[in-house]
Amino acid sequence: MVLGGGTQLEEVTMKADIHPNYEVVAVTCSCGNKFETRSTLGSTLAIDVCNLCHPFYTGKQKVLDTGGRVQKFADRFGMFGTKK
């Protein structure tokens, strides 16, 4: 392979017999969802949260402003964002 600058690249191959097996794994979530993916971990995998029960993906995520942190930040540094 030759690049635009005339530089020659060598073919890169992986070393044989040093990589773990990459197999199909059955994943089970704590919510009951089951699916398959590929991994080097083993034949089964138990997870706590998946895309069906994570609040970010379900739309039930709540943004909490504990202690008025956003307002406190705006009070301290809000003057830097406005032009006078």
mmCIF file of the N, C-alpha and C atoms, coordinates in Angstrom:
data_MODEL
# 
_entry.id   MODEL 
# 
loop_
_atom_site.group_PDB 
_atom_site.id 
_atom_site.type_symbol 
_atom_site.label_atom_id 
_atom_site.label_alt_id 
_atom_site.label_comp_id 
_atom_site.label_asym_id 
_atom_site.label_entity_id 
_atom_site.label_seq_id 
_atom_site.pdbx_PDB_ins_code 
_atom_site.Cartn_x 
_atom_site.Cartn_y 
_atom_site.Cartn_z 
_atom_site.occupancy 
_atom_site.B_iso_or_equiv 
_atom_site.pdbx_formal_charge 
_atom_site.auth_seq_id 
_atom_site.auth_comp_id 
_atom_site.auth_asym_id 
_atom_site.auth_atom_id 
_atom_site.pdbx_PDB_model_num 
ATOM 1   N N  . MET A 1 1  ? 0.849   -1.171  0.000  1.00 0.00 ? 1  MET A N  1 
ATOM 2   C CA . MET A 1 1  ? 0.000   0.000   0.000  1.00 0.00 ? 1  MET A CA 1 
ATOM 3   C C  . MET A 1 1  ? 0.892   1.230   0.000  1.00 0.00 ? 1  MET A C  1 
ATOM 4   N N  . VAL A 1 2  ? 0.569   2.187   -0.829 1.00 0.00 ? 2  VAL A N  1 
ATOM 5   C CA . VAL A 1 2  ? 1.340   3.418   -0.912 1.00 0.00 ? 2  VAL A CA 1 
ATOM 6   C C  . VAL A 1 2  ? 0.424   4.583   -0.591 1.00 0.00 ? 2  VAL A C  1 
ATOM 7   N N  . LEU A 1 3  ? 0.856   5.432   0.332  1.00 0.00 ? 3  LEU A N  1 
ATOM 8   C CA . LEU A 1 3  ? 0.090   6.616   0.683  1.00 0.00 ? 3  LEU A CA 1 
ATOM 9   C C  . LEU A 1 3  ? 0.412   7.750   -0.279 1.00 0.00 ? 3  LEU A C  1 
ATOM 10  N N  . GLY A 1 4  ? -0.357  8.834   -0.185 1.00 0.00 ? 4  GLY A N  1 
ATOM 11  C CA . GLY A 1 4  ? -0.177  9.974   -1.080 1.00 0.00 ? 4  GLY A CA 1 
ATOM 12  C C  . GLY A 1 4  ? 1.205   10.590  -1.009 1.00 0.00 ? 4  GLY A C  1 
ATOM 13  N N  . GLY A 1 5  ? 1.873   10.522  0.120  1.00 0.00 ? 5  GLY A N  1 
ATOM 14  C CA . GLY A 1 5  ? 3.199   11.106  0.282  1.00 0.00 ? 5  GLY A CA 1 
ATOM 15  C C  . GLY A 1 5  ? 4.305   10.192  -0.211 1.00 0.00 ? 5  GLY A C  1 
ATOM 16  N N  . GLY A 1 6  ? 3.969   9.059   -0.792 1.00 0.00 ? 6  GLY A N  1 
ATOM 17  C CA . GLY A 1 6  ? 4.968   8.129   -1.285 1.00 0.00 ? 6  GLY A CA 1 
ATOM 18  C C  . GLY A 1 6  ? 5.504   7.191   -0.210 1.00 0.00 ? 6  GLY A C  1 
ATOM 19  N N  . THR A 1 7  ? 4.861   7.143   0.939  1.00 0.00 ? 7  THR A N  1 
ATOM 20  C CA . THR A 1 7  ? 5.311   6.293   2.034  1.00 0.00 ? 7  THR A CA 1 
ATOM 21  C C  . THR A 1 7  ? 4.767   4.876   1.849  1.00 0.00 ? 7  THR A C  1 
ATOM 22  N N  . GLN A 1 8  ? 5.599   3.894   2.087  1.00 0.00 ? 8  GLN A N  1 
ATOM 23  C CA . GLN A 1 8  ? 5.212   2.493   1.950  1.00 0.00 ? 8  GLN A CA 1 
ATOM 24  C C  . GLN A 1 8  ? 4.806   1.950   3.322  1.00 0.00 ? 8  GLN A C  1 
ATOM 25  N N  . LEU A 1 9  ? 3.641   1.287   3.418  1.00 0.00 ? 9  LEU A N  1 
ATOM 26  C CA . LEU A 1 9  ? 3.189   0.667   4.657  1.00 0.00 ? 9  LEU A CA 1 
ATOM 27  C C  . LEU A 1 9  ? 3.300   -0.838  4.552  1.00 0.00 ? 9  LEU A C  1 
ATOM 28  N N  . GLU A 1 10 ? 3.643   -1.476  5.669  1.00 0.00 ? 10 GLU A N  1 
ATOM 29  C CA . GLU A 1 10 ? 3.718   -2.929  5.693  1.00 0.00 ? 10 GLU A CA 1 
ATOM 30  C C  . GLU A 1 10 ? 2.385   -3.507  6.138  1.00 0.00 ? 10 GLU A C  1 
ATOM 31  N N  . GLU A 1 11 ? 2.098   -4.719  5.705  1.00 0.00 ? 11 GLU A N  1 
ATOM 32  C CA . GLU A 1 11 ? 0.915   -5.438  6.160  1.00 0.00 ? 11 GLU A CA 1 
ATOM 33  C C  . GLU A 1 11 ? 1.146   -5.857  7.608  1.00 0.00 ? 11 GLU A C  1 
ATOM 34  N N  . VAL A 1 12 ? 0.158   -5.629  8.462  1.00 0.00 ? 12 VAL A N  1 
ATOM 35  C CA . VAL A 1 12 ? 0.268   -5.988  9.871  1.00 0.00 ? 12 VAL A CA 1 
ATOM 36  C C  . VAL A 1 12 ? -0.665  -7.164  10.130 1.00 0.00 ? 12 VAL A C  1 
ATOM 37  N N  . THR A 1 13 ? -0.125  -8.240  10.686 1.00 0.00 ? 13 THR A N  1 
ATOM 38  C CA . THR A 1 13 ? -0.939  -9.400  11.023 1.00 0.00 ? 13 THR A CA 1 
ATOM 39  C C  . THR A 1 13 ? -0.806  -9.672  12.514 1.00 0.00 ? 13 THR A C  1 
ATOM 40  N N  . MET A 1 14 ? -1.846  -10.272 13.088 1.00 0.00 ? 14 MET A N  1 
ATOM 41  C CA . MET A 1 14 ? -1.816  -10.603 14.512 1.00 0.00 ? 14 MET A CA 1 
ATOM 42  C C  . MET A 1 14 ? -0.963  -11.843 14.735 1.00 0.00 ? 14 MET A C  1 
ATOM 43  N N  . LYS A 1 15 ? -0.366  -11.915 15.908 1.00 0.00 ? 15 LYS A N  1 
ATOM 44  C CA . LYS A 1 15 ? 0.407   -13.093 16.268 1.00 0.00 ? 15 LYS A CA 1 
ATOM 45  C C  . LYS A 1 15 ? -0.538  -14.262 16.507 1.00 0.00 ? 15 LYS A C  1 
ATOM 46  N N  . ALA A 1 16 ? -0.100  -15.434 16.145 1.00 0.00 ? 16 ALA A N  1 
ATOM 47  C CA . ALA A 1 16 ? -0.932  -16.631 16.287 1.00 0.00 ? 16 ALA A CA 1 
ATOM 48  C C  . ALA A 1 16 ? -0.850  -17.185 17.704 1.00 0.00 ? 16 ALA A C  1 
ATOM 49  N N  . ASP A 1 17 ? -1.946  -17.745 18.180 1.00 0.00 ? 17 ASP A N  1 
ATOM 50  C CA . ASP A 1 17 ? -2.031  -18.505 19.429 1.00 0.00 ? 17 ASP A CA 1 
ATOM 51  C C  . ASP A 1 17 ? -1.756  -17.697 20.705 1.00 0.00 ? 17 ASP A C  1 
ATOM 52  N N  . ILE A 1 18 ? -1.925  -16.374 20.683 1.00 0.00 ? 18 ILE A N  1 
ATOM 53  C CA . ILE A 1 18 ? -1.755  -15.608 21.918 1.00 0.00 ? 18 ILE A CA 1 
ATOM 54  C C  . ILE A 1 18 ? -3.039  -14.883 22.315 1.00 0.00 ? 18 ILE A C  1 
ATOM 55  N N  . HIS A 1 19 ? -4.044  -14.886 21.459 1.00 0.00 ? 19 HIS A N  1 
ATOM 56  C CA . HIS A 1 19 ? -5.279  -14.155 21.713 1.00 0.00 ? 19 HIS A CA 1 
ATOM 57  C C  . HIS A 1 19 ? -6.351  -15.081 22.290 1.00 0.00 ? 19 HIS A C  1 
ATOM 58  N N  . PRO A 1 20 ? -7.164  -14.572 23.224 1.00 0.00 ? 20 PRO A N  1 
ATOM 59  C CA . PRO A 1 20 ? -8.241  -15.408 23.782 1.00 0.00 ? 20 PRO A CA 1 
ATOM 60  C C  . PRO A 1 20 ? -9.333  -15.660 22.744 1.00 0.00 ? 20 PRO A C  1 
ATOM 61  N N  . ASN A 1 21 ? -10.104 -16.715 22.956 1.00 0.00 ? 21 ASN A N  1 
ATOM 62  C CA . ASN A 1 21 ? -11.198 -17.040 22.040 1.00 0.00 ? 21 ASN A CA 1 
ATOM 63  C C  . ASN A 1 21 ? -12.310 -16.007 22.172 1.00 0.00 ? 21 ASN A C  1 
ATOM 64  N N  . TYR A 1 22 ? -12.821 -15.550 21.066 1.00 0.00 ? 22 TYR A N  1 
ATOM 65  C CA . TYR A 1 22 ? -13.882 -14.550 20.997 1.00 0.00 ? 22 TYR A CA 1 
ATOM 66  C C  . TYR A 1 22 ? -15.147 -15.287 20.605 1.00 0.00 ? 22 TYR A C  1 
ATOM 67  N N  . GLU A 1 23 ? -16.007 -15.566 21.602 1.00 0.00 ? 23 GLU A N  1 
ATOM 68  C CA . GLU A 1 23 ? -17.153 -16.442 21.382 1.00 0.00 ? 23 GLU A CA 1 
ATOM 69  C C  . GLU A 1 23 ? -18.471 -15.731 21.646 1.00 0.00 ? 23 GLU A C  1 
ATOM 70  N N  . VAL A 1 24 ? -19.561 -16.350 21.207 1.00 0.00 ? 24 VAL A N  1 
ATOM 71  C CA . VAL A 1 24 ? -20.905 -15.837 21.473 1.00 0.00 ? 24 VAL A CA 1 
ATOM 72  C C  . VAL A 1 24 ? -21.237 -16.094 22.942 1.00 0.00 ? 24 VAL A C  1 
ATOM 73  N N  . VAL A 1 25 ? -21.760 -15.056 23.619 1.00 0.00 ? 25 VAL A N  1 
ATOM 74  C CA . VAL A 1 25 ? -22.056 -15.124 25.048 1.00 0.00 ? 25 VAL A CA 1 
ATOM 75  C C  . VAL A 1 25 ? -23.527 -14.794 25.266 1.00 0.00 ? 25 VAL A C  1 
ATOM 76  N N  . ALA A 1 26 ? -24.205 -15.576 26.109 1.00 0.00 ? 26 ALA A N  1 
ATOM 77  C CA . ALA A 1 26 ? -25.590 -15.299 26.488 1.00 0.00 ? 26 ALA A CA 1 
ATOM 78  C C  . ALA A 1 26 ? -25.575 -14.345 27.675 1.00 0.00 ? 26 ALA A C  1 
ATOM 79  N N  . VAL A 1 27 ? -26.190 -13.168 27.501 1.00 0.00 ? 27 VAL A N  1 
ATOM 80  C CA . VAL A 1 27 ? -26.217 -12.139 28.538 1.00 0.00 ? 27 VAL A CA 1 
ATOM 81  C C  . VAL A 1 27 ? -27.610 -12.097 29.149 1.00 0.00 ? 27 VAL A C  1 
ATOM 82  N N  . THR A 1 28 ? -27.679 -12.086 30.490 1.00 0.00 ? 28 THR A N  1 
ATOM 83  C CA . THR A 1 28 ? -28.946 -11.993 31.209 1.00 0.00 ? 28 THR A CA 1 
ATOM 84  C C  . THR A 1 28 ? -28.890 -10.785 32.132 1.00 0.00 ? 28 THR A C  1 
ATOM 85  N N  . CYS A 1 29 ? -29.875 -9.893  31.984 1.00 0.00 ? 29 CYS A N  1 
ATOM 86  C CA . CYS A 1 29 ? -29.953 -8.697  32.818 1.00 0.00 ? 29 CYS A CA 1 
ATOM 87  C C  . CYS A 1 29 ? -30.802 -8.991  34.052 1.00 0.00 ? 29 CYS A C  1 
ATOM 88  N N  . SER A 1 30 ? -30.647 -8.190  35.090 1.00 0.00 ? 30 SER A N  1 
ATOM 89  C CA . SER A 1 30 ? -31.437 -8.376  36.306 1.00 0.00 ? 30 SER A CA 1 
ATOM 90  C C  . SER A 1 30 ? -32.917 -8.077  36.074 1.00 0.00 ? 30 SER A C  1 
ATOM 91  N N  . CYS A 1 31 ? -33.249 -7.340  34.997 1.00 0.00 ? 31 CYS A N  1 
ATOM 92  C CA . CYS A 1 31 ? -34.654 -7.054  34.686 1.00 0.00 ? 31 CYS A CA 1 
ATOM 93  C C  . CYS A 1 31 ? -35.312 -8.204  33.926 1.00 0.00 ? 31 CYS A C  1 
ATOM 94  N N  . GLY A 1 32 ? -34.527 -9.205  33.515 1.00 0.00 ? 32 GLY A N  1 
ATOM 95  C CA . GLY A 1 32 ? -35.067 -10.358 32.805 1.00 0.00 ? 32 GLY A CA 1 
ATOM 96  C C  . GLY A 1 32 ? -34.764 -10.364 31.319 1.00 0.00 ? 32 GLY A C  1 
ATOM 97  N N  . ASN A 1 33 ? -34.236 -9.279  30.791 1.00 0.00 ? 33 ASN A N  1 
ATOM 98  C CA . ASN A 1 33 ? -33.891 -9.202  29.373 1.00 0.00 ? 33 ASN A CA 1 
ATOM 99  C C  . ASN A 1 33 ? -32.725 -10.143 29.071 1.00 0.00 ? 33 ASN A C  1 
ATOM 100 N N  . LYS A 1 34 ? -32.829 -10.867 27.958 1.00 0.00 ? 34 LYS A N  1 
ATOM 101 C CA . LYS A 1 34 ? -31.770 -11.779 27.533 1.00 0.00 ? 34 LYS A CA 1 
ATOM 102 C C  . LYS A 1 34 ? -31.390 -11.452 26.101 1.00 0.00 ? 34 LYS A C  1 
ATOM 103 N N  . PHE A 1 35 ? -30.085 -11.462 25.829 1.00 0.00 ? 35 PHE A N  1 
ATOM 104 C CA . PHE A 1 35 ? -29.602 -11.241 24.472 1.00 0.00 ? 35 PHE A CA 1 
ATOM 105 C C  . PHE A 1 35 ? -28.230 -11.881 24.334 1.00 0.00 ? 35 PHE A C  1 
ATOM 106 N N  . GLU A 1 36 ? -27.736 -11.914 23.110 1.00 0.00 ? 36 GLU A N  1 
ATOM 107 C CA . GLU A 1 36 ? -26.429 -12.501 22.844 1.00 0.00 ? 36 GLU A CA 1 
ATOM 108 C C  . GLU A 1 36 ? -25.490 -11.433 22.323 1.00 0.00 ? 36 GLU A C  1 
ATOM 109 N N  . THR A 1 37 ? -24.238 -11.569 22.691 1.00 0.00 ? 37 THR A N  1 
ATOM 110 C CA . THR A 1 37 ? -23.185 -10.704 22.185 1.00 0.00 ? 37 THR A CA 1 
ATOM 111 C C  . THR A 1 37 ? -21.924 -11.546 22.068 1.00 0.00 ? 37 THR A C  1 
ATOM 112 N N  . ARG A 1 38 ? -20.832 -10.921 21.736 1.00 0.00 ? 38 ARG A N  1 
ATOM 113 C CA . ARG A 1 38 ? -19.572 -11.657 21.631 1.00 0.00 ? 38 ARG A CA 1 
ATOM 114 C C  . ARG A 1 38 ? -18.609 -11.141 22.684 1.00 0.00 ? 38 ARG A C  1 
ATOM 115 N N  . SER A 1 39 ? -17.858 -12.065 23.295 1.00 0.00 ? 39 SER A N  1 
ATOM 116 C CA . SER A 1 39 ? -16.943 -11.692 24.361 1.00 0.00 ? 39 SER A CA 1 
ATOM 117 C C  . SER A 1 39 ? -15.899 -12.780 24.555 1.00 0.00 ? 39 SER A C  1 
ATOM 118 N N  . THR A 1 40 ? -14.867 -12.436 25.293 1.00 0.00 ? 40 THR A N  1 
ATOM 119 C CA . THR A 1 40 ? -13.846 -13.415 25.659 1.00 0.00 ? 40 THR A CA 1 
ATOM 120 C C  . THR A 1 40 ? -14.050 -13.918 27.083 1.00 0.00 ? 40 THR A C  1 
ATOM 121 N N  . LEU A 1 41 ? -15.129 -13.496 27.750 1.00 0.00 ? 41 LEU A N  1 
ATOM 122 C CA . LEU A 1 41 ? -15.348 -13.817 29.163 1.00 0.00 ? 41 LEU A CA 1 
ATOM 123 C C  . LEU A 1 41 ? -15.797 -15.242 29.420 1.00 0.00 ? 41 LEU A C  1 
ATOM 124 N N  . GLY A 1 42 ? -16.592 -15.813 28.572 1.00 0.00 ? 42 GLY A N  1 
ATOM 125 C CA . GLY A 1 42 ? -17.090 -17.160 28.814 1.00 0.00 ? 42 GLY A CA 1 
ATOM 126 C C  . GLY A 1 42 ? -18.403 -17.372 28.103 1.00 0.00 ? 42 GLY A C  1 
ATOM 127 N N  . SER A 1 43 ? -19.208 -18.308 28.597 1.00 0.00 ? 43 SER A N  1 
ATOM 128 C CA . SER A 1 43 ? -20.441 -18.646 27.889 1.00 0.00 ? 43 SER A CA 1 
ATOM 129 C C  . SER A 1 43 ? -21.653 -17.879 28.392 1.00 0.00 ? 43 SER A C  1 
ATOM 130 N N  . THR A 1 44 ? -21.654 -17.442 29.671 1.00 0.00 ? 44 THR A N  1 
ATOM 131 C CA . THR A 1 44 ? -22.786 -16.680 30.205 1.00 0.00 ? 44 THR A CA 1 
ATOM 132 C C  . THR A 1 44 ? -22.272 -15.447 30.932 1.00 0.00 ? 44 THR A C  1 
ATOM 133 N N  . LEU A 1 45 ? -23.125 -14.425 30.978 1.00 0.00 ? 45 LEU A N  1 
ATOM 134 C CA . LEU A 1 45 ? -22.761 -13.173 31.625 1.00 0.00 ? 45 LEU A CA 1 
ATOM 135 C C  . LEU A 1 45 ? -24.010 -12.589 32.262 1.00 0.00 ? 45 LEU A C  1 
ATOM 136 N N  . ALA A 1 46 ? -23.933 -12.237 33.539 1.00 0.00 ? 46 ALA A N  1 
ATOM 137 C CA . ALA A 1 46 ? -25.053 -11.615 34.250 1.00 0.00 ? 46 ALA A CA 1 
ATOM 138 C C  . ALA A 1 46 ? -24.719 -10.141 34.473 1.00 0.00 ? 46 ALA A C  1 
ATOM 139 N N  . ILE A 1 47 ? -25.643 -9.256  34.057 1.00 0.00 ? 47 ILE A N  1 
ATOM 140 C CA . ILE A 1 47 ? -25.422 -7.821  34.217 1.00 0.00 ? 47 ILE A CA 1 
ATOM 141 C C  . ILE A 1 47 ? -26.542 -7.216  35.051 1.00 0.00 ? 47 ILE A C  1 
ATOM 142 N N  . ASP A 1 48 ? -26.305 -6.056  35.633 1.00 0.00 ? 48 ASP A N  1 
ATOM 143 C CA . ASP A 1 48 ? -27.290 -5.383  36.477 1.00 0.00 ? 48 ASP A CA 1 
ATOM 144 C C  . ASP A 1 48 ? -28.219 -4.485  35.677 1.00 0.00 ? 48 ASP A C  1 
ATOM 145 N N  . VAL A 1 49 ? -27.696 -3.825  34.641 1.00 0.00 ? 49 VAL A N  1 
ATOM 146 C CA . VAL A 1 49 ? -28.472 -2.838  33.889 1.00 0.00 ? 49 VAL A CA 1 
ATOM 147 C C  . VAL A 1 49 ? -28.239 -3.049  32.400 1.00 0.00 ? 49 VAL A C  1 
ATOM 148 N N  . CYS A 1 50 ? -29.333 -2.983  31.621 1.00 0.00 ? 50 CYS A N  1 
ATOM 149 C CA . CYS A 1 50 ? -29.226 -3.079  30.166 1.00 0.00 ? 50 CYS A CA 1 
ATOM 150 C C  . CYS A 1 50 ? -29.949 -1.887  29.542 1.00 0.00 ? 50 CYS A C  1 
ATOM 151 N N  . ASN A 1 51 ? -30.046 -1.873  28.224 1.00 0.00 ? 51 ASN A N  1 
ATOM 152 C CA . ASN A 1 51 ? -30.696 -0.751  27.543 1.00 0.00 ? 51 ASN A CA 1 
ATOM 153 C C  . ASN A 1 51 ? -32.201 -0.707  27.771 1.00 0.00 ? 51 ASN A C  1 
ATOM 154 N N  . LEU A 1 52 ? -32.815 -1.795  28.207 1.00 0.00 ? 52 LEU A N  1 
ATOM 155 C CA . LEU A 1 52 ? -34.258 -1.793  28.454 1.00 0.00 ? 52 LEU A CA 1 
ATOM 156 C C  . LEU A 1 52 ? -34.625 -1.277  29.841 1.00 0.00 ? 52 LEU A C  1 
ATOM 157 N N  . CYS A 1 53 ? -33.686 -1.299  30.782 1.00 0.00 ? 53 CYS A N  1 
ATOM 158 C CA . CYS A 1 53 ? -34.019 -0.854  32.138 1.00 0.00 ? 53 CYS A CA 1 
ATOM 159 C C  . CYS A 1 53 ? -33.190 0.334   32.617 1.00 0.00 ? 53 CYS A C  1 
ATOM 160 N N  . HIS A 1 54 ? -32.190 0.778   31.859 1.00 0.00 ? 54 HIS A N  1 
ATOM 161 C CA . HIS A 1 54 ? -31.386 1.923   32.274 1.00 0.00 ? 54 HIS A CA 1 
ATOM 162 C C  . HIS A 1 54 ? -32.188 3.208   32.095 1.00 0.00 ? 54 HIS A C  1 
ATOM 163 N N  . PRO A 1 55 ? -32.224 4.084   33.100 1.00 0.00 ? 55 PRO A N  1 
ATOM 164 C CA . PRO A 1 55 ? -33.036 5.307   33.024 1.00 0.00 ? 55 PRO A CA 1 
ATOM 165 C C  . PRO A 1 55 ? -32.706 6.204   31.837 1.00 0.00 ? 55 PRO A C  1 
ATOM 166 N N  . PHE A 1 56 ? -31.469 6.224   31.384 1.00 0.00 ? 56 PHE A N  1 
ATOM 167 C CA . PHE A 1 56 ? -31.114 7.065   30.240 1.00 0.00 ? 56 PHE A CA 1 
ATOM 168 C C  . PHE A 1 56 ? -31.833 6.610   28.974 1.00 0.00 ? 56 PHE A C  1 
ATOM 169 N N  . TYR A 1 57 ? -31.923 5.313   28.766 1.00 0.00 ? 57 TYR A N  1 
ATOM 170 C CA . TYR A 1 57 ? -32.545 4.781   27.559 1.00 0.00 ? 57 TYR A CA 1 
ATOM 171 C C  . TYR A 1 57 ? -34.059 4.682   27.661 1.00 0.00 ? 57 TYR A C  1 
ATOM 172 N N  . THR A 1 58 ? -34.601 4.606   28.864 1.00 0.00 ? 58 THR A N  1 
ATOM 173 C CA . THR A 1 58 ? -36.051 4.486   29.022 1.00 0.00 ? 58 THR A CA 1 
ATOM 174 C C  . THR A 1 58 ? -36.742 5.839   29.054 1.00 0.00 ? 58 THR A C  1 
ATOM 175 N N  . GLY A 1 59 ? -35.981 6.925   29.168 1.00 0.00 ? 59 GLY A N  1 
ATOM 176 C CA . GLY A 1 59 ? -36.570 8.259   29.220 1.00 0.00 ? 59 GLY A CA 1 
ATOM 177 C C  . GLY A 1 59 ? -37.044 8.648   30.603 1.00 0.00 ? 59 GLY A C  1 
ATOM 178 N N  . LYS A 1 60 ? -36.718 7.874   31.602 1.00 0.00 ? 60 LYS A N  1 
ATOM 179 C CA . LYS A 1 60 ? -37.148 8.161   32.973 1.00 0.00 ? 60 LYS A CA 1 
ATOM 180 C C  . LYS A 1 60 ? -36.018 8.756   33.805 1.00 0.00 ? 60 LYS A C  1 
ATOM 181 N N  . GLN A 1 61 ? -34.998 9.256   33.116 1.00 0.00 ? 61 GLN A N  1 
ATOM 182 C CA . GLN A 1 61 ? -33.868 9.846   33.812 1.00 0.00 ? 61 GLN A CA 1 
ATOM 183 C C  . GLN A 1 61 ? -34.277 11.175  34.434 1.00 0.00 ? 61 GLN A C  1 
ATOM 184 N N  . LYS A 1 62 ? -33.861 11.388  35.663 1.00 0.00 ? 62 LYS A N  1 
ATOM 185 C CA . LYS A 1 62 ? -34.168 12.624  36.366 1.00 0.00 ? 62 LYS A CA 1 
ATOM 186 C C  . LYS A 1 62 ? -32.877 13.400  36.577 1.00 0.00 ? 62 LYS A C  1 
ATOM 187 N N  . VAL A 1 63 ? -32.908 14.670  36.247 1.00 0.00 ? 63 VAL A N  1 
ATOM 188 C CA . VAL A 1 63 ? -31.768 15.531  36.491 1.00 0.00 ? 63 VAL A CA 1 
ATOM 189 C C  . VAL A 1 63 ? -32.042 16.262  37.794 1.00 0.00 ? 63 VAL A C  1 
ATOM 190 N N  . LEU A 1 64 ? -31.211 16.013  38.775 1.00 0.00 ? 64 LEU A N  1 
ATOM 191 C CA . LEU A 1 64 ? -31.413 16.598  40.094 1.00 0.00 ? 64 LEU A CA 1 
ATOM 192 C C  . LEU A 1 64 ? -30.395 17.700  40.336 1.00 0.00 ? 64 LEU A C  1 
ATOM 193 N N  . ASP A 1 65 ? -30.859 18.820  40.816 1.00 0.00 ? 65 ASP A N  1 
ATOM 194 C CA . ASP A 1 65 ? -29.984 19.907  41.216 1.00 0.00 ? 65 ASP A CA 1 
ATOM 195 C C  . ASP A 1 65 ? -29.996 19.944  42.735 1.00 0.00 ? 65 ASP A C  1 
ATOM 196 N N  . THR A 1 66 ? -29.129 19.147  43.329 1.00 0.00 ? 66 THR A N  1 
ATOM 197 C CA . THR A 1 66 ? -29.129 19.054  44.784 1.00 0.00 ? 66 THR A CA 1 
ATOM 198 C C  . THR A 1 66 ? -28.424 20.264  45.375 1.00 0.00 ? 66 THR A C  1 
ATOM 199 N N  . GLY A 1 67 ? -29.121 20.951  46.222 1.00 0.00 ? 67 GLY A N  1 
ATOM 200 C CA . GLY A 1 67 ? -28.529 22.081  46.925 1.00 0.00 ? 67 GLY A CA 1 
ATOM 201 C C  . GLY A 1 67 ? -28.346 23.317  46.074 1.00 0.00 ? 67 GLY A C  1 
ATOM 202 N N  . GLY A 1 68 ? -29.020 23.415  44.925 1.00 0.00 ? 68 GLY A N  1 
ATOM 203 C CA . GLY A 1 68 ? -28.901 24.611  44.091 1.00 0.00 ? 68 GLY A CA 1 
ATOM 204 C C  . GLY A 1 68 ? -27.519 24.797  43.499 1.00 0.00 ? 68 GLY A C  1 
ATOM 205 N N  . ARG A 1 69 ? -26.856 23.723  43.138 1.00 0.00 ? 69 ARG A N  1 
ATOM 206 C CA . ARG A 1 69 ? -25.489 23.811  42.625 1.00 0.00 ? 69 ARG A CA 1 
ATOM 207 C C  . ARG A 1 69 ? -25.402 24.603  41.330 1.00 0.00 ? 69 ARG A C  1 
ATOM 208 N N  . VAL A 1 70 ? -26.390 24.438  40.466 1.00 0.00 ? 70 VAL A N  1 
ATOM 209 C CA . VAL A 1 70 ? -26.369 25.170  39.199 1.00 0.00 ? 70 VAL A CA 1 
ATOM 210 C C  . VAL A 1 70 ? -26.500 26.662  39.463 1.00 0.00 ? 70 VAL A C  1 
ATOM 211 N N  . GLN A 1 71 ? -27.408 27.038  40.331 1.00 0.00 ? 71 GLN A N  1 
ATOM 212 C CA . GLN A 1 71 ? -27.596 28.453  40.651 1.00 0.00 ? 71 GLN A CA 1 
ATOM 213 C C  . GLN A 1 71 ? -26.365 29.020  41.355 1.00 0.00 ? 71 GLN A C  1 
ATOM 214 N N  . LYS A 1 72 ? -25.761 28.242  42.222 1.00 0.00 ? 72 LYS A N  1 
ATOM 215 C CA . LYS A 1 72 ? -24.558 28.679  42.926 1.00 0.00 ? 72 LYS A CA 1 
ATOM 216 C C  . LYS A 1 72 ? -23.421 28.924  41.934 1.00 0.00 ? 72 LYS A C  1 
ATOM 217 N N  . PHE A 1 73 ? -23.281 28.032  40.953 1.00 0.00 ? 73 PHE A N  1 
ATOM 218 C CA . PHE A 1 73 ? -22.259 28.198  39.928 1.00 0.00 ? 73 PHE A CA 1 
ATOM 219 C C  . PHE A 1 73 ? -22.541 29.442  39.090 1.00 0.00 ? 73 PHE A C  1 
ATOM 220 N N  . ALA A 1 74 ? -23.806 29.624  38.705 1.00 0.00 ? 74 ALA A N  1 
ATOM 221 C CA . ALA A 1 74 ? -24.175 30.793  37.905 1.00 0.00 ? 74 ALA A CA 1 
ATOM 222 C C  . ALA A 1 74 ? -23.930 32.084  38.677 1.00 0.00 ? 74 ALA A C  1 
ATOM 223 N N  . ASP A 1 75 ? -24.193 32.076  39.966 1.00 0.00 ? 75 ASP A N  1 
ATOM 224 C CA . ASP A 1 75 ? -23.953 33.266  40.785 1.00 0.00 ? 75 ASP A CA 1 
ATOM 225 C C  . ASP A 1 75 ? -22.471 33.607  40.857 1.00 0.00 ? 75 ASP A C  1 
ATOM 226 N N  . ARG A 1 76 ? -21.638 32.593  40.958 1.00 0.00 ? 76 ARG A N  1 
ATOM 227 C CA . ARG A 1 76 ? -20.199 32.834  41.100 1.00 0.00 ? 76 ARG A CA 1 
ATOM 228 C C  . ARG A 1 76 ? -19.523 33.168  39.778 1.00 0.00 ? 76 ARG A C  1 
ATOM 229 N N  . PHE A 1 77 ? -19.907 32.473  38.700 1.00 0.00 ? 77 PHE A N  1 
ATOM 230 C CA . PHE A 1 77 ? -19.177 32.600  37.449 1.00 0.00 ? 77 PHE A CA 1 
ATOM 231 C C  . PHE A 1 77 ? -20.025 33.103  36.293 1.00 0.00 ? 77 PHE A C  1 
ATOM 232 N N  . GLY A 1 78 ? -21.251 33.485  36.544 1.00 0.00 ? 78 GLY A N  1 
ATOM 233 C CA . GLY A 1 78 ? -22.140 33.939  35.481 1.00 0.00 ? 78 GLY A CA 1 
ATOM 234 C C  . GLY A 1 78 ? -21.687 35.219  34.818 1.00 0.00 ? 78 GLY A C  1 
ATOM 235 N N  . MET A 1 79 ? -20.928 36.041  35.540 1.00 0.00 ? 79 MET A N  1 
ATOM 236 C CA . MET A 1 79 ? -20.485 37.322  34.990 1.00 0.00 ? 79 MET A CA 1 
ATOM 237 C C  . MET A 1 79 ? -19.502 37.143  33.837 1.00 0.00 ? 79 MET A C  1 
ATOM 238 N N  . PHE A 1 80 ? -18.826 36.002  33.757 1.00 0.00 ? 80 PHE A N  1 
ATOM 239 C CA . PHE A 1 80 ? -17.850 35.782  32.700 1.00 0.00 ? 80 PHE A CA 1 
ATOM 240 C C  . PHE A 1 80 ? -18.507 35.483  31.358 1.00 0.00 ? 80 PHE A C  1 
ATOM 241 N N  . GLY A 1 81 ? -19.752 35.061  31.365 1.00 0.00 ? 81 GLY A N  1 
ATOM 242 C CA . GLY A 1 81 ? -20.437 34.706  30.128 1.00 0.00 ? 81 GLY A CA 1 
ATOM 243 C C  . GLY A 1 81 ? -21.198 35.847  29.489 1.00 0.00 ? 81 GLY A C  1 
ATOM 244 N N  . THR A 1 82 ? -21.346 36.976  30.175 1.00 0.00 ? 82 THR A N  1 
ATOM 245 C CA . THR A 1 82 ? -22.122 38.093  29.632 1.00 0.00 ? 82 THR A CA 1 
ATOM 246 C C  . THR A 1 82 ? -21.206 39.226  29.215 1.00 0.00 ? 82 THR A C  1 
ATOM 247 N N  . LYS A 1 83 ? -21.562 39.853  28.099 1.00 0.00 ? 83 LYS A N  1 
ATOM 248 C CA . LYS A 1 83 ? -20.807 41.016  27.626 1.00 0.00 ? 83 LYS A CA 1 
ATOM 249 C C  . LYS A 1 83 ? -21.523 42.271  28.081 1.00 0.00 ? 83 LYS A C  1 
ATOM 250 N N  . LYS A 1 84 ? -20.769 43.232  28.566 1.00 0.00 ? 84 LYS A N  1 
ATOM 251 C CA . LYS A 1 84 ? -21.355 44.490  29.047 1.00 0.00 ? 84 LYS A CA 1 
ATOM 252 C C  . LYS A 1 84 ? -20.993 45.634  28.143 1.00 0.00 ? 84 LYS A C  1 
# 
